[in-house]
Amino acid sequence: MTTYFITGGTGFIGRRVIERLLTVEPDTRIVALVRSSSRPRFAEVISELPAAGRVESVVGDLTAPGLGLDPADLPEIDHILHMAGLRDMAADADSLQSVNVDGTARIADLAIAKDAVLHHVSSIAVAGDHRGTFTEDDFDKGQGFPSPYHRTKFEAEKIVREREGLRWRVYRPSVVVGDSRTGEMDKVDGPYHFFGHLRMLGHLPSILPLPMPDLGFTNIVPVDFVASAVVALGSVDPDRSGIVYHLADPKRRTATGMYNAIAPGFGGPHGYEAIPQSLVEPVLKIAGTGPLRVGRDLVATQQGIPPALLDTLSSSVDFRSDATMAVLHEHGISLPDLDDYGPRLWTYWSNHLDTARHRRDDPRGPLVGKKILITGGSVGIGKATARMCVARGADVFIVGRDSEALDAALAELNASATKDGVPPGRAYAYQCDITDEESVQSLIKSVLTEHDHVDVLVNNAGRSIRRASINATDRLHDYQRVMAVNYFGAVNLTLGLLPHMVERQSGHIVNVSSIVVQSRGGRFGAYAASKAALEAFGDVTATETLSDHVTFTNVRLPLVRTRMIAPTEAYENQAGVWGVDKAAARVLHGIVDRPRRVNSAFGDLAEFGQRFAPRLTTRILHQEFLSLGESDAALGRVKTTVDGPVDA
């Protein structure tokens, strides 16, 4: 029985190598080094294999002294397959050194201690910025390294090659992409970072020749080929040491050629190299130096591209693998043609990895399939907005404190008609007091567990106090209650859902605000302050989450005929008060079109006056304040019928 000690068994390549080993070598036993935090994941991966009983794990870490293991506790080992490593181009130099270099040195020590052959999975990165061909016989050609990642891969392989008493083999895969049969990939890496930008080319006529810059050679191979090749090559003269294999495409292909192989997946036009590399290289070099680099890196980060990746765009390395391919051919293993599997890479990325996939609209309508949470959704504007969203195919989670009102609203919403023949959405009710932090956390947990995600949060629940400040000098609790609902409640919900939205790279928050933020009308000091605070919070957070594609809209509504204004007699017959559906239509506009602001004409006029004629505007508002007077409810002569937060 042959025993393999494996690192990186939970990785994209590693788990496929394990599966391949168990398949082609029936007597193989595998001992996998697994970090404590990764053990459940590894157990899940192994449980899916038919020969899982021949695999065991030991807890350790590449960055720990002696790997955190006692070699005497390990069984006899014939081969060590070292596939673990930090492959993040954005990682800092110290982390890369600790894992890739120091970790490899510890693995080499273990191989010597156990008298095992070390199979070190290195990388094309060892070639650095070498110009010209780079074969299996090449290593130190005086090349430089465009990133810490390239340098650490070179230094790790150097340790393996120079360690006295070590029997070793090195496998250098080029850029590893998804499975050639399914397109499956575990994360956005390497060329995948540019797929989102390539998508835009799909809007061009496919018959249009596309001029492109010559970025030099590129080389990619699918993960299934790499796994099969590592296992097959490891069995060739298993005790022979000092062999280097290149797991790379022997076909010389430029970046334009790679694009042309993938372009059929999104209907892109055929590219041709119109700008020679001799002109491209100096431009890229200048863009990566001095102040220009700062701007370049900022733009790249906003686009989700690791800035370090831009330093490797133009490559003059011709990575050759002729000798390796000849050996693999003898074992019946051939490299799939990128022209055949390239479109599958695109399709899998588009369906599973594209960070914009959650932001795509259904062709049947922008709200079809969307999941929208609306606070204060059982009455008034909230319920009307929910009805409009459900009719347009959205699943809506209405939130309120009153269970009876929620039940009644739920029955009404799920019986509402659809619009323009779109598939109907569905309403769900959740009881929650948004002023209670534990209640909010429980709400978020329930919604995400039961429905997976929230696309849009509508902070609609609100509380209003209409009272002159001079009549509220002994009523600080009124201001605190208003802030508890209008500001802290909304902020609490937003903060709870924000990490979830950032992770999905998609989300929108609609804050139902008020015209008083613009007008500063009398008797609304508490209400205007709470809404202004919420708007400021949303505006600031929006600047922070721009690259994460989480956006905010403030919908500033005038007076709306809801139960919030019922205690004020002066509003009973006042002209210009909006109906609930008109207000809800403005909220719907904020949900669908996502503008930064949704204002009314009167609100814009008031804001214009405050900005350019503040004294005149203040006098006009003062006259309005004097003419309407205080309501009986504000003076304490009428007990309001609503106790606690009021749904706006």
Secondary structure, DSSP 8 states (H G I E B T S, - for coil): --EEEEE-TTSTTHHHHHHHHHHH-TT-EEEEEE-GGGHHHHHHHHHTSTTGGGEEEEE--TTSGGGG--GGGS---SEEEE------TTS-HHHHIIIIIIHHHHHHHHHHHTT-EEEEE--GGGGTT--EEE-TT---SS---SSHHHHHHHHHHHHHHH-TT-EEEEEEE-EEES-TTT---SS--GGGGGHHHHGGGGGS-TTS-EEEE--BEE-EEEHHHHHHHHHHHHTSSTT--SEEEEES--S-EEHHHHHHHHGGGTT---EEEEE-HHHHHHHHHHHTSHHHHHHHHHHHHHTT--HHHHTTSSB-EEE--HHHHHHHHHTT-----HHHHHHHHHHHIIIII-TTGGG--BTTBTTTT-EEEEETTTSHHHHHHHHHHHHTT-EEEEEES-HHHHHHHHHHHTTS--STT-----EEEEE--TT-HHHHHHHHHHHHHHHS--SEEEE-EE------GGG-TT-HHHHHHHHIIIIIIHHHHHHHHHHHHHHHT-EEEEEEEETHHHH--TT-HHHHHHHHHHHHHHHHHHHHSTTTTEEEEEEEE--B-STTSTT-GGGSS-TT-B-HHHHHHHHHHHHHH--SEE--HHHHHHHHHHHH-HHHHHHHHHHHHHHH---TTTTTSS--S--S-EE-
